[in-house]
Amino acid sequence: MKNLVILGGGYGGIKVALGLVDKGLPEDINLTIVDRNPYQSLKTEFYTIAAGTVADREVRVDFPKHNQINYVFSEVDKVDLENQQIIFRDLSQIVPYDYLVVALGCEDNYHGIEGAELYTESVQTFANARKTGLAVGNLKAGGKVTIVGAGLSGIEVASEIRESRADLNVRLLDRGGSVLKAFDPRIQGYVADWFNKNDVEVLHHANVEYVEKDGVCNNGVCYVNDVTIWTAGVRPNRVVRELPFKKDNQEKIVVNEFFQVPQQKNVYVIGDCASSVYSPSAQLAGIQGEQTAAVLNSILRNQEPKVPKEIRLKGTLGSLGKNDGFGNMMKQPLVGIVPRLVKTGVLWLNKRH
Ligand SMILES: Cc1cc2nc3c(=O)[nH]c(=O)nc-3n(C[C@H](O)[C@H](O)[C@H](O)COP(=O)(O)OP(=O)(O)OC[C@H]3O[C@@H](n4cnc5c(N)ncnc54)[C@H](O)[C@@H]3O)c2cc1C
């Protein structure tokens, strides 16, 4: 038997597994998915957990049950490349591999800012998003929340908290001159108006110098604060950063057109961990997962894999609370209820394997 191990059952990893079992795995292949959680986490919705507006159950789905998929639910500590095996934090077991897919996603990037890791809440793991939700939920009337970072996740966190807690003071620190700098100016304007109308204070040209237990110091001014939420950048998972492979300037592993590590072609890397011309997204991870499954389906049958097609993304959608949103779809900027409804539809699809 040969062991094919997928590290991470998120947007990318699950698509690999489904693409493999759809075609029927060759009988000599043993497929294992490894994840720290015993359910699939829908990370794109973690802003709702951080704001405490939906139940846990709405943001996770059961992993697919299939007689050809084994699961290991444990925290990966490292990949032992020399002996082709996975080492877990609790050292309870060792999982050997012949083929490995690394799809462990990303974590916060604190850019070396003093106090940021210690004193800010996070939305990058389910456990941390829950902790954030608890901190926000426990705030008394008039409590102060600062969200550092005005990209997609920062906007969604800020608007979701604002909509559900009118009594809180919500502040958003934006590094640029306008929020969502990667988006169309019409969207930027719409989102800026939404924050204005909904009494979210947005500070542009932010430059956080340090974070303290009770506040954030930005451009020489320290703001007293009850909860600070960090959405100011991500980097690949630590396990991935420690792999001795060639990386790009964002610490992501450089792969070939088959998502293989050129020096070690039985190792595949996808999603937020893999270098790409595109920004990290669930959509990108999902497409890469499907393409990796197609490559592996050939390789496991000793056939020459076809070079995957060039990836074309459909667009990005964001929410402003439950009834408003924005997005680029087919290169068209959209704002209001329509992109919000489409986002809900995408979530519905993602919940069904
Ligand atoms: C608040 C927020 C909103 C977002 N909104 C959008 C959006 O609207 N659209 C969009 O396309 N993208 C969005 N994203 C980005 C998107 O969620 C990621 O790009 C996507 O999840 C990446 O997929 P992945 O498969 O690489 O990793 P993930 O989906 O993160 O999967 C990684 C998996 O690995 C597991 N794991 C990690 N480390 C370990 C370990 N050491 N041991 C065991 N298991 C481990 C995790 O539990 C997880 O299941 C958003 C992100 C956030 C935080």
The ligand as an ORCA input file, in Angstrom:
! r2SCAN-3c Opt
* xyz 0 1
  C     -12.625     36.585      8.177
  C     -12.173     36.029      6.836
  C     -12.979     36.237      5.733
  C     -12.589     35.724      4.483
  N     -13.420     35.918      3.416
  C     -13.116     35.377      2.234
  C     -14.017     35.487      1.130
  O     -15.074     36.125      1.232
  N     -13.688     34.882     -0.031
  C     -12.532     34.148     -0.177
  O     -12.306     33.576     -1.256
  N     -11.650     34.021      0.833
  C     -11.900     34.624      2.040
  N     -11.029     34.473      3.095
  C      -9.753     33.758      2.882
  C      -9.975     32.231      2.858
  O     -10.658     31.835      4.028
  C      -8.661     31.482      2.733
  O      -7.919     32.012      1.640
  C      -8.933     29.987      2.521
  O      -9.550     29.437      3.662
  C      -7.633     29.236      2.194
  O      -7.902     27.878      2.016
  P      -6.807     26.792      2.432
  O      -7.358     25.474      2.015
  O      -5.471     27.207      1.948
  O      -6.741     26.880      4.015
  P      -7.918     26.739      5.103
  O      -9.257     26.773      4.493
  O      -7.592     27.728      6.155
  O      -7.667     25.268      5.654
  C      -6.536     24.950      6.435
  C      -6.901     23.776      7.319
  O      -5.713     23.326      7.969
  C      -5.988     23.065      9.336
  N      -4.742     23.272     10.075
  C      -3.977     24.389     10.081
  N      -2.866     24.199     10.810
  C      -2.933     22.932     11.286
  C      -2.076     22.132     12.081
  N      -0.902     22.601     12.561
  N      -2.454     20.869     12.376
  C      -3.620     20.366     11.911
  N      -4.467     21.078     11.125
  C      -4.129     22.334     10.817
  C      -7.097     24.048      9.729
  O      -7.867     23.560     10.817
  C      -7.905     24.126      8.413
  O      -8.979     23.211      8.400
  C     -11.371     34.991      4.355
  C     -10.575     34.778      5.480
  C     -10.954     35.295      6.706
  C     -10.077     35.060      7.926
*
